[in-house]
Amino acid sequence: MDWFSFITEHMNYGTVFLIMFIEGTVIPVPSEVIVPPAAYYAASGKLDFSLVVFFATLGAVLGSTANYVAAYYLGRPIIYRFANSRLGHLCLLDQQKVEQAEKYFYDHGVVATLTGRLLPGIRQIISIPAGLSKMIFWKFLLYTTIGAGLWNLILATLGWYLHSIVPMNELEAAMEKYNGYIKYVILGIAFIVIAFFVVREWLHRRKAKAQSSPS
């Protein structure tokens, strides 16, 4: 039995939560293997669509929080040591990937915890630089929840849509076909969000400068 068949045969809210919790940590489990099939089941009446998104997001946020807490209290040397260890490599980690996530975080500020949740290669580890930088927890939680919720909503919408056009035995192949389109949509959304915050920050600085200038 392959991984996809095992997931679909044990599909329930607990499975969605558990796999998304694992996906939220550094363990490389793609959310694409659980959220669209769960939403596919919801479209057939076996699950509830809103609860699929809720438990997927809850799992992802708690998994990311585990990363945040570990980075916050363990610090950079231990995190780098783990990333360079054999276990870290099994999780598809290395120091370079952590440093890339840190650069993305520092380049984009706290909003990176939102947009980073939407980007392949960054999504699973963006919570590490948030913890290393001692980001305020409520901000981390807010942005992570928004980013994870948006990502899961898009995946769930895909699963719901696929129910109307493909039978269950063709779902896996259909998901692989549409994954490329999803990445373009996600990248577009991430770009729009980043642009919004950049423009807002620019307007804020311009207003502050105008207020501080002598009349």
ROSE-4610 file (N, C-alpha, C; in Angstrom, 1 decimal, always signed):
// ROSE-4610
residu = [M/M/M/D/D/D/W/W/W/F/F/F/S/S/S/F/F/F/I/I/I/T/T/T/E/E/E/H/H/H/M/M/M/N/N/N/Y/Y/Y/G/G/G/T/T/T/V/V/V/F/F/F/L/L/L/I/I/I/M/M/M/F/F/F/I/I/I/E/E/E/G/G/G/T/T/T/V/V/V/I/I/I/P/P/P/V/V/V/P/P/P/S/S/S/E/E/E/V/V/V/I/I/I/V/V/V/P/P/P/P/P/P/A/A/A/A/A/A/Y/Y/Y/Y/Y/Y/A/A/A/A/A/A/S/S/S/G/G/G/K/K/K/L/L/L/D/D/D/F/F/F/S/S/S/L/L/L/V/V/V/V/V/V/F/F/F/F/F/F/A/A/A/T/T/T/L/L/L/G/G/G/A/A/A/V/V/V/L/L/L/G/G/G/S/S/S/T/T/T/A/A/A/N/N/N/Y/Y/Y/V/V/V/A/A/A/A/A/A/Y/Y/Y/Y/Y/Y/L/L/L/G/G/G/R/R/R/P/P/P/I/I/I/I/I/I/Y/Y/Y/R/R/R/F/F/F/A/A/A/N/N/N/S/S/S/R/R/R/L/L/L/G/G/G/H/H/H/L/L/L/C/C/C/L/L/L/L/L/L/D/D/D/Q/Q/Q/Q/Q/Q/K/K/K/V/V/V/E/E/E/Q/Q/Q/A/A/A/E/E/E/K/K/K/Y/Y/Y/F/F/F/Y/Y/Y/D/D/D/H/H/H/G/G/G/V/V/V/V/V/V/A/A/A/T/T/T/L/L/L/T/T/T/G/G/G/R/R/R/L/L/L/L/L/L/P/P/P/G/G/G/I/I/I/R/R/R/Q/Q/Q/I/I/I/I/I/I/S/S/S/I/I/I/P/P/P/A/A/A/G/G/G/L/L/L/S/S/S/K/K/K/M/M/M/I/I/I/F/F/F/W/W/W/K/K/K/F/F/F/L/L/L/L/L/L/Y/Y/Y/T/T/T/T/T/T/I/I/I/G/G/G/A/A/A/G/G/G/L/L/L/W/W/W/N/N/N/L/L/L/I/I/I/L/L/L/A/A/A/T/T/T/L/L/L/G/G/G/W/W/W/Y/Y/Y/L/L/L/H/H/H/S/S/S/I/I/I/V/V/V/P/P/P/M/M/M/N/N/N/E/E/E/L/L/L/E/E/E/A/A/A/A/A/A/M/M/M/E/E/E/K/K/K/Y/Y/Y/N/N/N/G/G/G/Y/Y/Y/I/I/I/K/K/K/Y/Y/Y/V/V/V/I/I/I/L/L/L/G/G/G/I/I/I/A/A/A/F/F/F/I/I/I/V/V/V/I/I/I/A/A/A/F/F/F/F/F/F/V/V/V/V/V/V/R/R/R/E/E/E/W/W/W/L/L/L/H/H/H/R/R/R/R/R/R/K/K/K/A/A/A/K/K/K/A/A/A/Q/Q/Q/S/S/S/S/S/S/P/P/P/S/S/S]
num = [1/1/1/2/2/2/3/3/3/4/4/4/5/5/5/6/6/6/7/7/7/8/8/8/9/9/9/10/10/10/11/11/11/12/12/12/13/13/13/14/14/14/15/15/15/16/16/16/17/17/17/18/18/18/19/19/19/20/20/20/21/21/21/22/22/22/23/23/23/24/24/24/25/25/25/26/26/26/27/27/27/28/28/28/29/29/29/30/30/30/31/31/31/32/32/32/33/33/33/34/34/34/35/35/35/36/36/36/37/37/37/38/38/38/39/39/39/40/40/40/41/41/41/42/42/42/43/43/43/44/44/44/45/45/45/46/46/46/47/47/47/48/48/48/49/49/49/50/50/50/51/51/51/52/52/52/53/53/53/54/54/54/55/55/55/56/56/56/57/57/57/58/58/58/59/59/59/60/60/60/61/61/61/62/62/62/63/63/63/64/64/64/65/65/65/66/66/66/67/67/67/68/68/68/69/69/69/70/70/70/71/71/71/72/72/72/73/73/73/74/74/74/75/75/75/76/76/76/77/77/77/78/78/78/79/79/79/80/80/80/81/81/81/82/82/82/83/83/83/84/84/84/85/85/85/86/86/86/87/87/87/88/88/88/89/89/89/90/90/90/91/91/91/92/92/92/93/93/93/94/94/94/95/95/95/96/96/96/97/97/97/98/98/98/99/99/99/100/100/100/101/101/101/102/102/102/103/103/103/104/104/104/105/105/105/106/106/106/107/107/107/108/108/108/109/109/109/110/110/110/111/111/111/112/112/112/113/113/113/114/114/114/115/115/115/116/116/116/117/117/117/118/118/118/119/119/119/120/120/120/121/121/121/122/122/122/123/123/123/124/124/124/125/125/125/126/126/126/127/127/127/128/128/128/129/129/129/130/130/130/131/131/131/132/132/132/133/133/133/134/134/134/135/135/135/136/136/136/137/137/137/138/138/138/139/139/139/140/140/140/141/141/141/142/142/142/143/143/143/144/144/144/145/145/145/146/146/146/147/147/147/148/148/148/149/149/149/150/150/150/151/151/151/152/152/152/153/153/153/154/154/154/155/155/155/156/156/156/157/157/157/158/158/158/159/159/159/160/160/160/161/161/161/162/162/162/163/163/163/164/164/164/165/165/165/166/166/166/167/167/167/168/168/168/169/169/169/170/170/170/171/171/171/172/172/172/173/173/173/174/174/174/175/175/175/176/176/176/177/177/177/178/178/178/179/179/179/180/180/180/181/181/181/182/182/182/183/183/183/184/184/184/185/185/185/186/186/186/187/187/187/188/188/188/189/189/189/190/190/190/191/191/191/192/192/192/193/193/193/194/194/194/195/195/195/196/196/196/197/197/197/198/198/198/199/199/199/200/200/200/201/201/201/202/202/202/203/203/203/204/204/204/205/205/205/206/206/206/207/207/207/208/208/208/209/209/209/210/210/210/211/211/211/212/212/212/213/213/213/214/214/214/215/215/215]
x = [+0.8/+0.0/+0.9/+0.6/+1.4/+0.9/+1.7/+1.4/+0.0/-0.3/-1.5/-2.7/-2.6/-3.7/-3.9/-2.9/-2.9/-3.7/-3.3/-3.9/-5.4/-5.8/-7.2/-8.0/-7.4/-8.2/-8.3/-7.6/-7.6/-8.0/-8.8/-9.1/-10.1/-9.7/-10.6/-9.9/-10.6/-10.0/-8.8/-8.7/-7.5/-6.3/-6.5/-5.4/-5.0/-5.9/-5.6/-4.8/-5.2/-4.5/-3.1/-2.9/-1.6/-0.6/-1.1/-0.1/+0.2/-0.7/-0.4/+0.5/+0.3/+1.2/+2.7/+2.8/+4.1/+4.7/+3.8/+4.2/+4.6/+4.0/+4.4/+5.8/+6.3/+7.6/+8.6/+9.8/+10.9/+10.8/+9.9/+9.7/+9.1/+9.7/+9.2/+8.0/+6.8/+5.5/+4.7/+4.5/+3.8/+2.3/+1.8/+0.4/-0.5/+0.1/-0.7/-1.3/-0.7/-1.1/-2.3/-2.7/-3.7/-4.9/-4.6/-5.7/-6.6/-6.1/-7.0/-7.8/-7.2/-8.1/-9.1/-8.8/-9.8/-10.9/-10.6/-11.7/-12.5/-11.8/-12.5/-13.6/-13.2/-14.1/-15.2/-14.9/-15.9/-17.0/-16.5/-17.4/-18.4/-18.0/-18.8/-19.7/-19.6/-20.4/-19.8/-18.6/-18.0/-17.3/-16.9/-16.3/-16.9/-16.6/-17.1/-15.9/-16.2/-15.1/-14.5/-15.3/-14.7/-13.9/-14.3/-13.5/-12.2/-12.2/-11.0/-10.0/-10.4/-9.5/-9.1/-10.0/-9.7/-8.7/-8.9/-7.9/-6.6/-6.6/-5.3/-4.5/-5.2/-4.6/-4.1/-4.9/-4.5/-3.3/-3.2/-2.0/-0.8/-1.0/+0.2/+0.7/-0.2/+0.2/+0.9/+0.4/+1.1/+2.4/+2.5/+3.8/+4.8/+4.4/+5.3/+5.6/+4.7/+5.0/+6.1/+6.1/+7.1/+8.5/+8.6/+9.8/+10.2/+9.2/+9.5/+10.1/+9.4/+9.8/+11.2/+11.5/+12.8/+13.9/+13.6/+14.6/+14.8/+13.7/+13.7/+14.6/+14.5/+15.2/+16.5/+16.7/+17.9/+19.0/+18.5/+19.5/+20.1/+20.8/+21.4/+22.4/+23.4/+24.4/+23.8/+22.8/+22.2/+21.3/+20.6/+19.8/+20.6/+21.7/+22.6/+23.2/+23.6/+24.1/+23.1/+21.9/+20.8/+20.7/+20.6/+20.5/+21.6/+22.8/+23.9/+24.1/+23.2/+23.3/+22.7/+22.9/+22.3/+20.8/+20.3/+18.8/+18.3/+19.0/+18.6/+18.6/+19.6/+19.6/+18.5/+18.1/+16.9/+15.6/+15.6/+14.5/+14.7/+15.6/+16.0/+16.4/+17.1/+17.6/+19.1/+19.7/+21.1/+21.2/+22.4/+22.6/+22.3/+22.6/+22.3/+20.8/+20.0/+18.5/+18.0/+18.6/+18.2/+18.6/+19.8/+20.3/+19.5/+19.1/+18.2/+16.9/+16.3/+15.1/+15.3/+16.4/+16.8/+16.9/+17.5/+17.7/+16.3/+15.4/+14.1/+13.4/+13.5/+12.8/+13.3/+14.6/+15.2/+15.0/+14.9/+14.6/+13.2/+12.3/+10.8/+10.2/+10.9/+10.4/+9.4/+8.6/+7.7/+6.6/+6.3/+5.3/+5.8/+7.1/+7.7/+7.1/+6.6/+6.0/+4.6/+4.0/+2.8/+3.1/+3.9/+4.2/+5.1/+5.9/+6.8/+6.0/+4.8/+4.0/+3.5/+3.6/+3.0/+4.1/+5.3/+6.4/+7.1/+7.2/+7.9/+9.3/+9.8/+11.2/+11.4/+10.4/+10.5/+9.4/+8.3/+7.1/+7.3/+8.1/+8.2/+9.2/+10.1/+11.2/+11.2/+10.2/+10.2/+10.0/+9.4/+9.2/+10.5/+11.5/+12.8/+13.5/+13.6/+14.2/+13.3/+12.0/+11.1/+11.5/+11.8/+12.2/+13.6/+14.5/+15.8/+15.9/+15.0/+15.0/+14.2/+13.6/+12.8/+11.6/+11.0/+9.8/+8.7/+7.9/+6.9/+5.9/+5.5/+4.8/+3.4/+2.7/+1.3/+1.4/+2.4/+2.5/+2.9/+3.8/+4.2/+2.9/+2.1/+0.9/-0.1/-0.3/-1.3/-0.9/+0.4/+0.8/+0.9/+1.3/+1.4/+0.0/-0.9/-2.3/-2.9/-2.7/-3.2/-2.6/-1.3/-0.6/-1.0/-1.0/-1.4/-2.8/-3.7/-5.1/-5.4/-4.7/-4.8/-4.3/-3.2/-2.6/-3.6/-4.1/-5.0/-6.3/-6.8/-8.0/-7.9/-6.7/-6.5/-6.4/-5.7/-5.6/-7.0/-7.7/-9.0/-10.0/-9.9/-10.8/-10.4/-9.1/-8.8/-9.4/-9.3/-9.8/-11.3/-12.0/-13.5/-13.8/-13.0/-13.3/-13.0/-12.0/-11.6/-12.7/-13.4/-14.5/-15.6/-15.7/-16.7/-16.2/-14.9/-14.4/-13.7/-13.2/-12.4/-12.9/-12.9/-13.2/-12.1/-12.4/-11.4/-10.1/-10.2/-9.0/-8.1/-8.6/-7.8/-7.3/-7.7/-7.4/-5.9/-5.1/-3.7/-3.1/-3.4/-2.8/-3.3/-4.6/-5.2/-4.5/-4.2/-3.5/-2.1/-1.4/-0.1/-0.2/-1.2/-1.4/-1.6/-2.4/-2.8/-1.9/-0.9/+0.0/+0.8/+1.2/+2.0/+1.2/-0.1/-0.9/-1.1/-1.2/-1.3/-0.1/+1.1/+2.3/+2.3/+1.9/+1.8/+0.8/-0.3/-1.3/-0.8/-0.1/+0.4/+1.5/+2.4/+3.5/+2.9/+1.8/+1.1/+0.5/-0.1/-0.7/+0.4/+1.5/+2.6/+3.2/+3.3/+3.8/+2.9/+1.6/+0.6/+0.7/+0.8/+0.9/+2.1/+3.3/+4.5/+4.4/+3.9/+3.8/+2.9/+1.8/+0.9/+1.7/+2.4/+3.1/+4.3/+4.9/+6.0/+5.4/+4.3/+3.7/+3.2/+2.6/+2.1/+3.2/+4.3/+5.5/+6.0/+6.1/+6.5/+5.6/+4.3/+3.4/+3.5/+3.7/+3.9/+5.1/+6.2/+7.4/+7.3/+6.6/+6.4/+5.6/+4.5/+3.7/+4.5/+5.3/+6.1/+7.1/+7.7/+8.7/+8.0/+6.8/+6.1/+5.7/+5.3/+4.9/+6.1/+7.3/+8.5/+9.2/+8.8/+9.4/+8.8/+9.7/+9.2/+8.2/+7.1/+6.1/+6.6]
y = [-1.2/+0.0/+1.2/+2.2/+3.4/+4.4/+5.5/+6.5/+7.2/+7.5/+8.2/+7.3/+6.0/+5.1/+4.9/+4.9/+4.8/+6.0/+7.2/+8.4/+8.4/+8.1/+8.2/+7.2/+6.0/+5.0/+5.3/+6.2/+6.6/+8.1/+8.6/+10.0/+10.4/+11.2/+11.8/+13.1/+13.8/+15.1/+14.9/+13.8/+13.5/+13.3/+12.6/+12.3/+13.7/+14.5/+15.8/+16.6/+16.7/+17.4/+16.9/+15.6/+15.0/+15.2/+15.0/+15.1/+16.6/+17.5/+18.9/+19.4/+18.8/+19.1/+18.7/+17.5/+17.1/+17.9/+18.3/+19.2/+20.6/+21.0/+22.3/+22.3/+21.1/+21.0/+20.9/+20.5/+20.3/+19.0/+18.1/+16.8/+17.0/+16.6/+16.9/+16.0/+16.4/+15.8/+16.9/+16.7/+17.8/+17.8/+19.0/+19.2/+18.8/+18.8/+18.4/+17.0/+16.1/+14.7/+14.6/+15.6/+15.4/+16.4/+17.6/+18.6/+18.4/+18.3/+18.1/+16.9/+15.7/+14.5/+14.7/+15.3/+15.6/+16.4/+17.5/+18.3/+17.5/+16.6/+15.8/+14.9/+14.4/+13.6/+14.5/+15.8/+16.7/+17.0/+17.1/+17.3/+16.2/+15.0/+13.8/+13.6/+14.5/+14.5/+13.7/+13.1/+12.3/+13.2/+14.4/+15.3/+16.7/+17.6/+19.0/+19.9/+20.6/+21.4/+22.4/+23.1/+24.1/+23.5/+22.3/+21.6/+21.1/+20.7/+20.2/+21.4/+22.6/+23.7/+24.1/+24.0/+24.3/+23.4/+22.1/+21.2/+21.2/+21.4/+21.5/+22.7/+23.8/+25.0/+24.9/+24.3/+24.1/+23.3/+22.2/+21.3/+22.1/+22.8/+23.5/+24.6/+25.3/+26.4/+25.8/+24.7/+24.1/+23.5/+22.9/+22.4/+23.5/+24.6/+25.8/+26.4/+26.3/+26.9/+26.0/+24.7/+23.9/+24.3/+24.6/+25.1/+26.4/+27.3/+28.6/+28.5/+27.7/+27.5/+26.9/+25.9/+25.3/+26.3/+27.1/+28.1/+29.2/+29.6/+30.7/+30.3/+29.1/+28.7/+28.0/+27.3/+26.6/+27.5/+28.4/+29.4/+28.9/+29.7/+29.5/+28.3/+28.3/+27.2/+25.8/+25.6/+24.2/+24.0/+25.0/+24.8/+24.5/+25.2/+24.9/+23.5/+23.1/+21.8/+20.7/+20.9/+19.9/+19.9/+21.1/+21.1/+20.4/+20.4/+19.8/+18.3/+17.8/+16.5/+15.5/+14.2/+13.2/+13.3/+13.5/+13.6/+14.8/+15.9/+17.1/+16.9/+16.1/+15.8/+14.9/+14.0/+13.2/+14.0/+15.1/+16.1/+17.1/+16.8/+17.6/+19.0/+19.1/+20.3/+20.4/+21.6/+21.8/+23.3/+23.7/+25.1/+26.1/+25.8/+26.7/+27.1/+26.0/+26.3/+27.1/+26.9/+27.7/+29.1/+29.3/+30.7/+31.4/+30.6/+31.2/+31.7/+30.8/+31.2/+32.4/+32.5/+33.7/+34.9/+34.8/+36.0/+36.4/+35.5/+35.9/+36.6/+36.1/+36.7/+38.1/+38.3/+39.6/+40.6/+40.1/+41.0/+41.5/+40.7/+41.0/+41.3/+41.2/+41.5/+40.5/+40.9/+39.9/+39.4/+40.1/+39.6/+38.4/+38.1/+36.9/+35.7/+35.7/+34.5/+34.2/+35.3/+35.1/+34.6/+35.4/+35.1/+33.8/+33.6/+32.4/+31.1/+31.2/+30.0/+29.6/+30.5/+30.2/+29.8/+29.8/+29.6/+28.2/+27.5/+26.2/+26.4/+25.5/+25.5/+26.4/+27.3/+28.2/+27.9/+27.4/+27.2/+26.5/+25.4/+24.5/+25.1/+26.0/+26.4/+27.9/+28.6/+30.1/+30.4/+29.5/+29.7/+29.6/+29.0/+28.9/+30.3/+31.1/+32.4/+33.3/+33.1/+33.9/+33.6/+32.4/+32.1/+32.6/+32.4/+32.9/+34.4/+35.1/+36.6/+37.1/+36.1/+36.5/+37.3/+37.0/+37.7/+37.6/+38.7/+38.7/+37.6/+36.8/+35.5/+35.7/+36.7/+36.9/+37.3/+38.1/+38.4/+37.2/+36.4/+35.1/+34.3/+34.1/+33.3/+33.8/+35.1/+35.8/+35.6/+35.9/+35.8/+34.4/+33.5/+32.1/+31.5/+31.9/+31.4/+31.9/+33.2/+33.7/+33.0/+32.9/+32.2/+30.8/+30.0/+28.6/+28.4/+29.3/+29.2/+29.5/+30.5/+30.8/+29.6/+29.1/+27.9/+26.7/+26.4/+25.3/+25.5/+26.7/+27.0/+26.8/+27.2/+27.0/+25.5/+24.8/+23.3/+22.7/+23.1/+22.5/+22.8/+24.0/+24.4/+23.6/+23.3/+22.4/+21.0/+20.4/+19.1/+19.1/+20.1/+20.2/+20.3/+21.1/+21.2/+19.9/+19.2/+17.9/+16.9/+17.0/+16.0/+16.0/+17.2/+17.3/+16.9/+16.6/+16.3/+15.0/+14.5/+13.2/+12.2/+10.9/+9.9/+9.7/+9.0/+8.9/+8.2/+7.2/+6.5/+7.3/+8.5/+9.4/+10.7/+10.7/+11.9/+12.3/+11.3/+11.5/+12.1/+11.5/+12.0/+13.5/+13.7/+15.0/+16.1/+15.7/+16.6/+17.0/+16.0/+16.2/+17.2/+17.1/+17.9/+19.4/+19.6/+20.9/+21.6/+20.8/+21.4/+22.5/+22.4/+23.4/+24.7/+24.6/+25.8/+26.5/+25.6/+26.1/+26.9/+26.5/+27.2/+28.6/+28.7/+30.0/+30.9/+30.4/+31.2/+31.6/+30.7/+31.0/+32.1/+31.9/+32.9/+34.3/+34.3/+35.6/+36.2/+35.4/+35.9/+36.4/+35.7/+36.1/+37.4/+37.6/+38.8/+40.0/+39.8/+40.8/+41.2/+40.2/+40.5/+41.3/+40.9/+41.6/+43.0/+43.2/+44.5/+45.4/+44.8/+45.6/+46.1/+45.2/+45.7/+46.6/+46.4/+47.4/+48.8/+48.8/+50.1/+50.7/+49.9/+50.5/+51.0/+50.3/+50.8/+52.1/+52.2/+53.4/+54.6/+54.4/+55.4/+55.9/+54.9/+55.2/+56.1/+55.7/+56.5/+57.9/+58.0/+59.2/+60.2/+59.6/+60.4/+60.9/+60.0/+60.3/+61.4/+61.3/+62.3/+63.7/+63.7/+64.9/+65.6/+64.7/+65.3/+65.8/+65.2/+65.7/+66.9/+67.2/+68.3/+69.6/+70.6/+71.9/+72.5/+73.1/+73.7/+75.1]
z = [+0.0/+0.0/+0.0/-0.9/-1.0/+0.0/+0.2/+1.2/+0.9/-0.3/-0.7/-0.3/-0.6/-0.3/+1.2/+1.9/+3.4/+3.9/+3.4/+3.9/+3.7/+2.4/+2.1/+2.8/+3.1/+3.8/+5.3/+5.8/+7.2/+7.4/+6.5/+6.4/+7.5/+8.4/+9.4/+9.9/+10.8/+11.3/+12.1/+12.8/+13.6/+12.7/+11.5/+10.6/+9.9/+9.6/+9.0/+10.0/+11.3/+12.3/+12.5/+12.6/+12.9/+11.8/+10.6/+9.4/+9.2/+9.4/+9.3/+10.4/+11.6/+12.7/+12.3/+11.8/+11.4/+10.2/+9.3/+8.2/+8.7/+9.8/+10.4/+11.0/+11.4/+11.9/+10.8/+11.1/+10.0/+9.3/+9.7/+9.0/+7.7/+6.6/+5.2/+4.8/+5.3/+4.8/+4.1/+2.8/+2.1/+2.4/+2.6/+3.0/+1.8/+0.6/-0.6/-0.6/+0.3/+0.3/+1.2/+2.0/+3.0/+2.9/+2.6/+2.6/+1.4/+0.2/-1.0/-0.9/-0.5/-0.3/+0.7/+1.9/+2.9/+2.4/+1.7/+1.1/+0.0/-0.7/-1.6/-0.9/+0.3/+1.1/+1.6/+1.9/+2.4/+1.3/+0.1/-1.0/-1.2/-0.8/-0.9/+0.3/+1.3/+2.5/+3.7/+3.5/+4.6/+5.7/+5.3/+6.2/+6.0/+6.9/+6.8/+6.3/+5.2/+4.6/+5.6/+6.3/+7.2/+8.3/+8.8/+9.8/+9.3/+8.0/+7.3/+7.4/+7.0/+6.9/+8.4/+9.3/+10.7/+11.3/+11.2/+11.8/+11.1/+9.8/+9.0/+9.5/+9.6/+10.1/+11.5/+12.4/+13.8/+13.9/+13.1/+13.1/+12.6/+11.5/+11.0/+11.9/+12.6/+13.5/+14.7/+15.3/+16.4/+16.1/+14.9/+14.4/+14.2/+13.7/+13.5/+14.8/+15.8/+17.1/+17.8/+17.5/+18.1/+17.6/+16.3/+15.7/+16.3/+16.5/+17.0/+18.5/+19.3/+20.7/+20.7/+19.9/+19.9/+19.5/+18.5/+18.0/+19.1/+19.7/+20.7/+21.9/+22.4/+23.6/+23.3/+22.2/+22.0/+21.3/+20.5/+19.9/+18.6/+17.9/+16.6/+16.6/+17.5/+17.4/+17.4/+18.3/+18.4/+17.2/+16.7/+15.5/+14.3/+14.2/+13.0/+13.2/+14.4/+14.6/+14.2/+14.6/+14.2/+12.7/+12.1/+10.6/+9.9/+10.4/+9.8/+10.2/+11.1/+11.6/+10.6/+10.8/+10.0/+10.1/+11.3/+11.4/+10.7/+10.8/+10.1/+8.6/+8.0/+6.6/+6.2/+7.1/+6.8/+6.7/+7.4/+7.3/+6.2/+5.3/+4.2/+4.6/+5.7/+6.3/+6.1/+6.1/+6.2/+6.7/+7.1/+7.6/+6.5/+5.2/+4.2/+4.0/+4.2/+4.1/+5.2/+6.4/+7.6/+7.4/+6.9/+6.6/+5.5/+4.5/+3.5/+4.1/+5.0/+5.6/+6.5/+7.2/+8.0/+7.2/+6.0/+5.1/+4.6/+4.3/+3.8/+5.0/+6.2/+7.3/+7.6/+7.6/+7.9/+6.7/+5.5/+4.4/+4.4/+4.9/+4.8/+6.1/+7.2/+8.5/+9.0/+10.0/+10.6/+9.7/+8.6/+7.6/+6.9/+7.0/+6.4/+7.0/+8.2/+8.8/+8.1/+7.5/+6.7/+5.3/+4.6/+3.2/+3.1/+4.1/+4.1/+4.1/+4.8/+4.8/+3.5/+2.5/+1.2/+0.2/+0.6/-0.4/-0.2/-1.3/-1.3/-0.9/+0.0/+0.5/+1.7/+1.9/+3.0/+4.1/+3.6/+4.4/+5.7/+5.6/+6.8/+7.8/+7.4/+8.3/+8.6/+8.1/+8.4/+9.8/+10.6/+12.0/+12.8/+12.2/+12.9/+13.0/+12.0/+12.2/+13.0/+13.0/+13.9/+15.3/+15.7/+17.0/+17.3/+16.4/+16.6/+16.9/+16.2/+16.3/+17.5/+18.3/+19.4/+19.0/+17.9/+17.4/+18.5/+18.7/+19.6/+19.3/+20.3/+20.0/+19.4/+19.9/+19.4/+17.9/+17.5/+16.1/+15.3/+15.8/+15.1/+15.0/+16.0/+16.0/+15.0/+15.0/+14.1/+12.6/+12.3/+10.9/+10.4/+11.3/+10.9/+10.7/+11.5/+11.4/+10.1/+9.7/+8.5/+7.3/+7.3/+6.2/+6.0/+7.1/+7.1/+6.7/+7.2/+6.9/+5.4/+4.8/+3.4/+2.5/+2.9/+2.2/+2.2/+3.4/+3.5/+2.8/+2.8/+2.1/+0.6/+0.1/-1.4/-1.7/-0.9/-1.1/-1.0/+0.0/+0.3/-0.9/-1.4/-2.5/-3.7/-3.9/-5.0/-4.9/-3.7/-3.4/-3.6/-3.2/-3.4/-4.9/-5.6/-7.0/-7.8/-7.4/-8.1/-7.9/-6.8/-6.6/-7.7/-8.3/-9.4/-10.7/-10.9/-12.2/-12.3/-11.2/-11.3/-10.3/-10.6/-9.6/-8.7/-7.6/-6.5/-7.0/-7.9/-8.3/-9.2/-9.6/-10.4/-9.7/-8.4/-7.6/-7.5/-7.2/-7.0/-8.2/-9.4/-10.7/-10.9/-10.6/-10.9/-10.0/-8.7/-7.8/-8.3/-8.8/-9.4/-10.6/-11.4/-12.5/-12.1/-11.0/-10.6/-9.7/-9.1/-8.1/-8.7/-10.0/-10.7/-10.7/-11.0/-11.1/-9.7/-8.7/-7.3/-6.9/-7.3/-6.9/-7.6/-8.8/-9.4/-8.7/-8.3/-7.6/-6.3/-5.6/-4.2/-4.4/-5.3/-5.5/-5.8/-6.6/-6.9/-5.7/-4.8/-3.6/-2.7/-2.6/-1.7/-2.2/-3.5/-4.1/-3.7/-3.8/-3.5/-2.1/-1.2/+0.3/+0.6/+0.0/+0.3/-0.2/-1.4/-2.0/-1.1/-0.6/+0.3/+1.5/+2.2/+3.4/+3.0/+1.9/+1.5/+1.3/+0.5/+0.3/+1.5/+2.4/+3.7/+4.5/+4.6/+5.3/+4.7/+3.4/+2.7/+3.0/+3.0/+3.3/+4.8/+5.6/+7.1/+7.3/+6.7/+6.8/+6.2/+5.1/+4.4/+5.3/+5.9/+6.8/+8.0/+8.6/+9.8/+9.4/+8.2/+7.8/+7.6/+7.1/+6.8/+8.1/+9.1/+10.4/+11.2/+11.0/+11.7/+11.1/+9.8/+9.1/+9.6/+9.7/+10.2/+9.2/+9.7/+8.8/+8.3]
